[in-house]
Amino acid sequence: MNTVVSSSNISVYIHVPFCRQKCSYCDFLSWPQHEEAIPAYVDDLVREINLYRGVLAERQVSTVFFGGGTPSLLAGPEIRMILDAITSAASMLPDAEITLEANPETLWEEKVMQYAESGINRLSIGLQSTHQHLLQFLGRMHTVDDFYKSVEWARNAGINNINGDLIFGIPGQKLQEWKESLLDVAALKLPHLSSYGLTYEEGTPLTTQMEENRFKPVDEEHEWMMFRHGIQWLQSKGYHHYEISNFAMTGFECRHNINYWKNLEYIGLGAGAHGFINGVRTENAKSLRAYQRMIYSNEKPIVIRQKVSRNTSISETCFLGLRMREGISNKAFLNRYGTSLSDVYPVEIPRLIESGLLESVDGSIRLTEKGIDLSNQVFIAFLLDE
Ligand code: SF4
């Protein structure tokens, strides 16, 4: 059975691995204080896009996502150069969603205007909290006011599709403060919000400080209360809880991320970027030097290529799909794999339904509210042996 996903549409992810300074909790691939390397990096991205002309010529680009790092360190004309390179290599759908992740301290009015003129139609702004002491704890460089101004500039530039990123479970964060952050961003009527619990990644300064007992992490129950409050409160304000950590007004769900959660194809450009094309997962060179060397040799800077087996593809489709509240459609699964969900998981699905973690609704299976709380336990049940 062929598990290759064929689709004439494709998403493009562009990684920008530069930041002003490193936030204490961050383990993303990004380097602080390397901004002088950005112009050459933009040229490299354009070259890399040209290396994908073959793939791009056959597809229509439905979404582009500049992620990082801090993509808003790029100037408006640099974003335009990259988007022009994509549109000269591929046809872009007229309603393509083009997102740029931005940190408030790197924005100003004219720059946001230039982004809009270059084609950016969605901004995802890292706010994290509307409490200055919590921003400081996280090592964020911006103020709350910077965020408010960014939203205003985006709207003035005609970008109304705006996401605000929030973090809960920050040491020292009171439930009341979390409620206030939600209240503050909802008052702005942003059409999309992401809400993630703080995680302690290996090797970050935050994790080291925790291991040295320099602060007390939020206990699990307190964090769960914040998570649950966020879901209930945002739903009461008209947000649709469409993925475990994401909320949107109808029509503003992030199409790029939905593409990931549906386990569909995308090209990954830039140092360390991941891609998924023709059934093969790819990973680009992480070091800037290695990335540039390969680009200059006219070679795609891919250092890992892994053909996805049928079982891995099924497992991924299930645990990514279950992140979305709509779950996995039995029909879509059958069309993609030629077999039904119940044939692949004859024991697991009934057991998870019986224990109240999954439910079957309108021809789909999806997590229950209890299943959302215990999602990792559910995802493990969908892992198939190779
Ligand atoms: S701005 Fe984002 S990518 Fe950069 S260090 Fe902070 S969390 Fe990491």
Boltz pocket constraint, residues with backbone or C-beta under 6 A from the ligand:
constraints:
  - pocket:
      binder: B
      contacts: [[A, 18], [A, 19], [A, 21], [A, 22], [A, 23], [A, 26], [A, 27], [A, 28], [A, 30], [A, 68], [A, 69], [A, 70], [A, 103], [A, 126]]
      max_distance: 6.0
